[in-house]
Amino acid sequence: MFVVLLAASVTQMLVPGLPWFGHVKAPLLLGVALYYSLNYSFVEALAVGCLAGFLHDVLSPIPLGYSMGVFCVAAGVACAFRRVVLTDALLTQIVVGAAAALAVNGTLAVLLFKGAFIEYGMRELAVRAGGAGVLGAFATPVVFSVVSALDRLVGNRAEQGEVKVNVIRRRF
C-alpha cells in the first residue's frame, strides 16, 4: 500500500496537467484510494484515503487537511457502494473514477474558494472540475489494473478465475 501510494504521488507530481482542462493533474492518488475502498475493508479504505489526501496536500499548495477530509469522504462513499457494484468491471471503474474526481475537485474548489485560498472564476472552476472528471475516467481504470496486478503479484488477491481461501489452523 505504501509503495503504491508513493509511486502514485511521484507520478502525479511529475506528469504535467493538461492546459485544456485548466492544468488539472490526473487524480492518481484518488484512484488508489478508490481501489482500496472497493476491494478492502472500511478501515483500510479510510486509512488509504487519509494517506492519499495527506500526500495530495503535501505535494500541492493546498493547506494541510483539506484533501485528507475530502479523500476520506470519497473513500467512505465508495466503500458504501462496494457490495452493489462489480468492482472489476471497466464501466464501474470509469464511472466511479469520473464521479469521484469531479466531486473531490469541485468540493476542494469550493472549500478553497470559501477560505480565500484561490481566486478563480466560476468558469475556470467548472473547467477544472470537469477536466478532473474526464481525467479520472481515464486514469482510474489504469490505476486499478496496475494496483490489482501488484496485489496479485504479492498474493493479496487471487488470480483471475482462482478462488483464494484463507485457512486458519489451530494449535491445541
N, C-alpha and C positions, 0 to 999 in steps of 0.2 A: 504494500500500500504506500509506504513512504517513498519507495523508488519511483512508483508510478506518478505520485504527486510531484516529486522533484522533477522528473522528466517532462511532465505536462507544464509545470510552471516555467521551466527553462525554455521550452518550445514556444509557449505562449508569449514569453517576453521577447524572444528573438525574431519571431515571424512578424513582419510589419502589418499594420492594419490597412485595409483597402480604402482608397480615397473616396470611391463612390458609395461607400457605406459609412461615411463620416469618420474614417480612420479607426473604426472599432476593430478590435482583435478577435480572432476566433476563440470562443469560450471553451478551451480545452480543460481547464480546471473544473468548470461546471460539468462538463461531460464525465469527468472522473467521479465527481460527487453523485451524478445521476446513475452511473454504472453501479456503484456500491449501494445506492438506495434501492435499485431494482433487483439486486442479486444477493444482498446480505441483510442482516438484521437491522432493526431500527436504531439501536445504539451505535453500531458500526457506521450506519449511514449518517447519523448526526456527527460522529467523530470526524469522518471524512469531509463532511460539509463544513465543519468548523475549521479544519486544517486547510482545506482548499480556499475558503474565504479569507483566512489569515494570510496565506501565500498571495492571494489576489490583492489584498490590501497592502502587503509589503512591497509588491512589485509594481504598484501603481501609485499615483499621487492621491489616492483616496485615503481619508483619515482611518486609522485603525478601528475596526469593529463594525463598520458599515457593511462590508461584503460578508463578514462572518455571519451576521444575523440573517441576511438575505439568502445566503447559500444554505444555511441550516433550515430555513423555512422551505426552500425549494427541495432540499433533500427529504424533509419530513413529508411534504405533499407527494412527492414521487414515491416514497416508501408506502404511503397510504394506498396508492393505486397498484401496488406490486401484484396483488392477488387477482386483479381484474384484467390486466393486460398480458400479452405474450412478450416477455422481456427480450427474447432472442429475435423477434421479428423486426425486419428492417423498417417497416412502416411505423412501428411503435417507437423505435429509436429516433426516427426523423421527427415525428410529431412531438414527442417528449422533449427532444433537444431544442426544437424551434420554440415551443411554448415556454419552456423554462428560460431559455436565453432572452426571449422577448420580455418575459415577466421580470427576470432579475435585472436586466439592463434598464428597463423602464422604472422599476422600483428604486434602483440606485440613483437614477437621474432625478427622480422626484425628491428623494431624501437629500441628495447633494444640492439640488436647487433650493430647497427649503432652508438648508443650513448655510446658504450663500457661498458654497464652495465652487459652484460653476455658474457661468453667466451665458449659457447657450440660449438661443431662442427655441420656441416650441417646434419649429420646423426642423432644426438641427437635432433636437432630442428625438423627434419621431423618426428621422432618418437613421440615427444611431441605433435606436431600439429595433427598428425593422431590419437593419443590417445585421444586428446581433442575432435576430431570429433566423434570418437566412443562413448566416454562418453556423449557427447552432444546428440547423437542419442538416448541414453538410458535415460538420465536424463531429457531432455526437456519434453517428454510426462508425466513423473511423476510430474514435476513442474506444467505443465498445468492443470493436473487433480486436484492437491491439491489447487492451487490458484483459479481455477474455482469453486470448491466446497466451498471454503471460500467466494468467490464473491456471490454465490447463497445463502449462509447462511446469509449474511448481507443484501441481497436484491439488490445487484448491477447488477446481471444478472438474467434473467428469468430461471425458471426450465425447464427441458427437455420437449419439446412439448408445452410449455406455451409461450405466446407472452406478452412481457412487454410493456405496453402502458403508456407513460408519459402524464399526463393530466395537463394542465395549466389552472388554474382558475383565472379569472379576477375579481377584485373587482371594482365596479362602485360607 
